[in-house]
Every structure is written in C-alpha cells, then in structure tokens.
Amino acid sequence: MYEHVEQMSNLMANRRKLIENMEALLNELDLQQKDFEILNEYFGSEQRMQDIEEDEKGNIPTSLNRGALSEDELYDVICDNRDLMIHMMEIALKGLKA
C-alpha cells in the first residue's frame, strides 16, 4: 500500500549519492582548470612545435611520457573537455526547467 514511499525514498537516496559524487568531481575539475588552461595554451604554442621537432630528431628520451606531443591525443582531450562542458550545461538547463 505504501510501497511508493520506499520507492521515493530510494530515488531520493540515489540522487543524494549522485549529487555528492558529482560535487566532488566538479570540485576536482575546478581545481584542475588552471592546469587545463596551461595545456590548452601549449597545444598551439611555439614551444610545442619545437618539442615536436626535437622529438622527431630523437632528442627527447622515449622513457618520457610524450603524449602531449601527439596531435590527436591532445586535440581529443581539448575537444572532450569542451563537449563535457556543453553536456554539463545541457543537464543543468534540464534540471533548472524541471
């Protein structure tokens, strides 16, 4: 007879957990924003072009993580970040309209 109360309570608890998890992730994303801005600037920088040239000459040790020199990987991270920001705005709008 009152199963809906338990169902609504479960929905509420699930939402609370999602909110807490999302808040933690958003805080982490916010803390990393300055680092992302530095990475984004590096993408089109003269420094990166020089680094790519040095890597092609074999001057950068292969033991180093050189992922930022990969045009596709770095571009994908930048685009994925942009897509995530748009997705968050879309979800926020839906939530505000509810």
PyMOL CGO cylinders between C-alpha atoms (Angstrom):
from pymol import cmd
from pymol.cgo import CYLINDER

trace = [
    CYLINDER, 0.00, 0.00, 0.00, 2.84, 2.41, 0.81, 0.3, 1, 1, 1, 1, 1, 1,
    CYLINDER, 2.84, 2.41, 0.81, 5.48, 0.89, -1.46, 0.3, 1, 1, 1, 1, 1, 1,
    CYLINDER, 5.48, 0.89, -1.46, 5.70, 4.21, -3.27, 0.3, 1, 1, 1, 1, 1, 1,
    CYLINDER, 5.70, 4.21, -3.27, 7.13, 5.78, -0.09, 0.3, 1, 1, 1, 1, 1, 1,
    CYLINDER, 7.13, 5.78, -0.09, 10.01, 3.31, -0.15, 0.3, 1, 1, 1, 1, 1, 1,
    CYLINDER, 10.01, 3.31, -0.15, 10.46, 3.83, -3.89, 0.3, 1, 1, 1, 1, 1, 1,
    CYLINDER, 10.46, 3.83, -3.89, 10.57, 7.62, -3.49, 0.3, 1, 1, 1, 1, 1, 1,
    CYLINDER, 10.57, 7.62, -3.49, 12.97, 7.28, -0.54, 0.3, 1, 1, 1, 1, 1, 1,
    CYLINDER, 12.97, 7.28, -0.54, 15.27, 5.11, -2.67, 0.3, 1, 1, 1, 1, 1, 1,
    CYLINDER, 15.27, 5.11, -2.67, 15.09, 7.60, -5.53, 0.3, 1, 1, 1, 1, 1, 1,
    CYLINDER, 15.09, 7.60, -5.53, 15.98, 10.37, -3.09, 0.3, 1, 1, 1, 1, 1, 1,
    CYLINDER, 15.98, 10.37, -3.09, 18.93, 8.43, -1.64, 0.3, 1, 1, 1, 1, 1, 1,
    CYLINDER, 18.93, 8.43, -1.64, 20.23, 7.59, -5.13, 0.3, 1, 1, 1, 1, 1, 1,
    CYLINDER, 20.23, 7.59, -5.13, 20.01, 11.23, -6.16, 0.3, 1, 1, 1, 1, 1, 1,
    CYLINDER, 20.01, 11.23, -6.16, 21.76, 12.36, -2.97, 0.3, 1, 1, 1, 1, 1, 1,
    CYLINDER, 21.76, 12.36, -2.97, 24.65, 9.96, -3.70, 0.3, 1, 1, 1, 1, 1, 1,
    CYLINDER, 24.65, 9.96, -3.70, 24.89, 11.20, -7.30, 0.3, 1, 1, 1, 1, 1, 1,
    CYLINDER, 24.89, 11.20, -7.30, 24.91, 14.81, -6.13, 0.3, 1, 1, 1, 1, 1, 1,
    CYLINDER, 24.91, 14.81, -6.13, 27.68, 14.12, -3.61, 0.3, 1, 1, 1, 1, 1, 1,
    CYLINDER, 27.68, 14.12, -3.61, 29.78, 12.28, -6.21, 0.3, 1, 1, 1, 1, 1, 1,
    CYLINDER, 29.78, 12.28, -6.21, 29.21, 14.99, -8.81, 0.3, 1, 1, 1, 1, 1, 1,
    CYLINDER, 29.21, 14.99, -8.81, 30.09, 17.73, -6.34, 0.3, 1, 1, 1, 1, 1, 1,
    CYLINDER, 30.09, 17.73, -6.34, 33.40, 16.01, -5.59, 0.3, 1, 1, 1, 1, 1, 1,
    CYLINDER, 33.40, 16.01, -5.59, 34.16, 15.63, -9.32, 0.3, 1, 1, 1, 1, 1, 1,
    CYLINDER, 34.16, 15.63, -9.32, 33.21, 19.24, -10.05, 0.3, 1, 1, 1, 1, 1, 1,
    CYLINDER, 33.21, 19.24, -10.05, 35.48, 20.46, -7.27, 0.3, 1, 1, 1, 1, 1, 1,
    CYLINDER, 35.48, 20.46, -7.27, 38.34, 18.41, -8.71, 0.3, 1, 1, 1, 1, 1, 1,
    CYLINDER, 38.34, 18.41, -8.71, 37.61, 19.69, -12.21, 0.3, 1, 1, 1, 1, 1, 1,
    CYLINDER, 37.61, 19.69, -12.21, 37.59, 23.26, -10.91, 0.3, 1, 1, 1, 1, 1, 1,
    CYLINDER, 37.59, 23.26, -10.91, 40.92, 22.77, -9.12, 0.3, 1, 1, 1, 1, 1, 1,
    CYLINDER, 40.92, 22.77, -9.12, 42.45, 21.42, -12.36, 0.3, 1, 1, 1, 1, 1, 1,
    CYLINDER, 42.45, 21.42, -12.36, 41.09, 24.24, -14.55, 0.3, 1, 1, 1, 1, 1, 1,
    CYLINDER, 41.09, 24.24, -14.55, 44.31, 26.29, -14.45, 0.3, 1, 1, 1, 1, 1, 1,
    CYLINDER, 44.31, 26.29, -14.45, 46.31, 23.20, -15.47, 0.3, 1, 1, 1, 1, 1, 1,
    CYLINDER, 46.31, 23.20, -15.47, 43.92, 22.63, -18.37, 0.3, 1, 1, 1, 1, 1, 1,
    CYLINDER, 43.92, 22.63, -18.37, 44.34, 26.25, -19.48, 0.3, 1, 1, 1, 1, 1, 1,
    CYLINDER, 44.34, 26.25, -19.48, 48.13, 25.75, -19.50, 0.3, 1, 1, 1, 1, 1, 1,
    CYLINDER, 48.13, 25.75, -19.50, 47.70, 22.54, -21.53, 0.3, 1, 1, 1, 1, 1, 1,
    CYLINDER, 47.70, 22.54, -21.53, 45.32, 24.27, -23.95, 0.3, 1, 1, 1, 1, 1, 1,
    CYLINDER, 45.32, 24.27, -23.95, 47.83, 27.11, -24.49, 0.3, 1, 1, 1, 1, 1, 1,
    CYLINDER, 47.83, 27.11, -24.49, 50.61, 24.57, -25.05, 0.3, 1, 1, 1, 1, 1, 1,
    CYLINDER, 50.61, 24.57, -25.05, 48.63, 22.94, -27.88, 0.3, 1, 1, 1, 1, 1, 1,
    CYLINDER, 48.63, 22.94, -27.88, 49.21, 25.78, -30.33, 0.3, 1, 1, 1, 1, 1, 1,
    CYLINDER, 49.21, 25.78, -30.33, 52.42, 27.15, -28.87, 0.3, 1, 1, 1, 1, 1, 1,
    CYLINDER, 52.42, 27.15, -28.87, 55.81, 27.62, -30.45, 0.3, 1, 1, 1, 1, 1, 1,
    CYLINDER, 55.81, 27.62, -30.45, 57.23, 25.60, -27.53, 0.3, 1, 1, 1, 1, 1, 1,
    CYLINDER, 57.23, 25.60, -27.53, 55.18, 22.58, -28.54, 0.3, 1, 1, 1, 1, 1, 1,
    CYLINDER, 55.18, 22.58, -28.54, 56.28, 22.91, -32.16, 0.3, 1, 1, 1, 1, 1, 1,
    CYLINDER, 56.28, 22.91, -32.16, 59.90, 22.97, -31.00, 0.3, 1, 1, 1, 1, 1, 1,
    CYLINDER, 59.90, 22.97, -31.00, 59.26, 19.98, -28.74, 0.3, 1, 1, 1, 1, 1, 1,
    CYLINDER, 59.26, 19.98, -28.74, 57.76, 18.03, -31.64, 0.3, 1, 1, 1, 1, 1, 1,
    CYLINDER, 57.76, 18.03, -31.64, 60.81, 18.82, -33.78, 0.3, 1, 1, 1, 1, 1, 1,
    CYLINDER, 60.81, 18.82, -33.78, 63.13, 17.71, -31.00, 0.3, 1, 1, 1, 1, 1, 1,
    CYLINDER, 63.13, 17.71, -31.00, 61.13, 14.51, -30.57, 0.3, 1, 1, 1, 1, 1, 1,
    CYLINDER, 61.13, 14.51, -30.57, 61.26, 13.77, -34.29, 0.3, 1, 1, 1, 1, 1, 1,
    CYLINDER, 61.26, 13.77, -34.29, 65.04, 14.19, -34.15, 0.3, 1, 1, 1, 1, 1, 1,
    CYLINDER, 65.04, 14.19, -34.15, 65.14, 11.64, -31.33, 0.3, 1, 1, 1, 1, 1, 1,
    CYLINDER, 65.14, 11.64, -31.33, 66.37, 14.17, -28.77, 0.3, 1, 1, 1, 1, 1, 1,
    CYLINDER, 66.37, 14.17, -28.77, 63.59, 13.53, -26.26, 0.3, 1, 1, 1, 1, 1, 1,
    CYLINDER, 63.59, 13.53, -26.26, 64.06, 10.26, -24.39, 0.3, 1, 1, 1, 1, 1, 1,
    CYLINDER, 64.06, 10.26, -24.39, 61.48, 7.62, -25.22, 0.3, 1, 1, 1, 1, 1, 1,
    CYLINDER, 61.48, 7.62, -25.22, 61.24, 6.86, -21.49, 0.3, 1, 1, 1, 1, 1, 1,
    CYLINDER, 61.24, 6.86, -21.49, 59.40, 10.18, -21.01, 0.3, 1, 1, 1, 1, 1, 1,
    CYLINDER, 59.40, 10.18, -21.01, 55.64, 10.41, -21.37, 0.3, 1, 1, 1, 1, 1, 1,
    CYLINDER, 55.64, 10.41, -21.37, 55.35, 12.29, -24.66, 0.3, 1, 1, 1, 1, 1, 1,
    CYLINDER, 55.35, 12.29, -24.66, 51.56, 12.10, -25.00, 0.3, 1, 1, 1, 1, 1, 1,
    CYLINDER, 51.56, 12.10, -25.00, 51.24, 15.89, -25.21, 0.3, 1, 1, 1, 1, 1, 1,
    CYLINDER, 51.24, 15.89, -25.21, 53.23, 15.79, -28.45, 0.3, 1, 1, 1, 1, 1, 1,
    CYLINDER, 53.23, 15.79, -28.45, 50.57, 13.65, -30.11, 0.3, 1, 1, 1, 1, 1, 1,
    CYLINDER, 50.57, 13.65, -30.11, 48.32, 16.00, -32.02, 0.3, 1, 1, 1, 1, 1, 1,
    CYLINDER, 48.32, 16.00, -32.02, 45.36, 13.61, -31.98, 0.3, 1, 1, 1, 1, 1, 1,
    CYLINDER, 45.36, 13.61, -31.98, 45.50, 12.80, -28.26, 0.3, 1, 1, 1, 1, 1, 1,
    CYLINDER, 45.50, 12.80, -28.26, 45.90, 16.40, -27.11, 0.3, 1, 1, 1, 1, 1, 1,
    CYLINDER, 45.90, 16.40, -27.11, 43.27, 17.66, -29.54, 0.3, 1, 1, 1, 1, 1, 1,
    CYLINDER, 43.27, 17.66, -29.54, 40.87, 14.92, -28.36, 0.3, 1, 1, 1, 1, 1, 1,
    CYLINDER, 40.87, 14.92, -28.36, 41.34, 15.91, -24.70, 0.3, 1, 1, 1, 1, 1, 1,
    CYLINDER, 41.34, 15.91, -24.70, 40.65, 19.55, -25.54, 0.3, 1, 1, 1, 1, 1, 1,
    CYLINDER, 40.65, 19.55, -25.54, 37.55, 18.64, -27.56, 0.3, 1, 1, 1, 1, 1, 1,
    CYLINDER, 37.55, 18.64, -27.56, 36.34, 16.14, -24.95, 0.3, 1, 1, 1, 1, 1, 1,
    CYLINDER, 36.34, 16.14, -24.95, 36.67, 18.83, -22.29, 0.3, 1, 1, 1, 1, 1, 1,
    CYLINDER, 36.67, 18.83, -22.29, 34.61, 21.24, -24.43, 0.3, 1, 1, 1, 1, 1, 1,
    CYLINDER, 34.61, 21.24, -24.43, 31.97, 18.57, -25.06, 0.3, 1, 1, 1, 1, 1, 1,
    CYLINDER, 31.97, 18.57, -25.06, 31.80, 17.80, -21.34, 0.3, 1, 1, 1, 1, 1, 1,
    CYLINDER, 31.80, 17.80, -21.34, 31.25, 21.47, -20.50, 0.3, 1, 1, 1, 1, 1, 1,
    CYLINDER, 31.25, 21.47, -20.50, 28.42, 21.67, -23.05, 0.3, 1, 1, 1, 1, 1, 1,
    CYLINDER, 28.42, 21.67, -23.05, 26.90, 18.45, -21.70, 0.3, 1, 1, 1, 1, 1, 1,
    CYLINDER, 26.90, 18.45, -21.70, 27.01, 19.80, -18.15, 0.3, 1, 1, 1, 1, 1, 1,
    CYLINDER, 27.01, 19.80, -18.15, 25.26, 23.00, -19.30, 0.3, 1, 1, 1, 1, 1, 1,
    CYLINDER, 25.26, 23.00, -19.30, 22.57, 20.97, -21.06, 0.3, 1, 1, 1, 1, 1, 1,
    CYLINDER, 22.57, 20.97, -21.06, 21.97, 18.85, -17.94, 0.3, 1, 1, 1, 1, 1, 1,
    CYLINDER, 21.97, 18.85, -17.94, 21.91, 21.98, -15.80, 0.3, 1, 1, 1, 1, 1, 1,
    CYLINDER, 21.91, 21.98, -15.80, 19.26, 23.55, -18.05, 0.3, 1, 1, 1, 1, 1, 1,
    CYLINDER, 19.26, 23.55, -18.05, 17.11, 20.41, -17.89, 0.3, 1, 1, 1, 1, 1, 1,
    CYLINDER, 17.11, 20.41, -17.89, 17.44, 20.37, -14.12, 0.3, 1, 1, 1, 1, 1, 1,
    CYLINDER, 17.44, 20.37, -14.12, 16.51, 24.01, -13.79, 0.3, 1, 1, 1, 1, 1, 1,
    CYLINDER, 16.51, 24.01, -13.79, 13.46, 23.56, -16.02, 0.3, 1, 1, 1, 1, 1, 1,
    CYLINDER, 13.46, 23.56, -16.02, 12.19, 20.55, -14.02, 0.3, 1, 1, 1, 1, 1, 1,
]
cmd.load_cgo(trace, "trace")
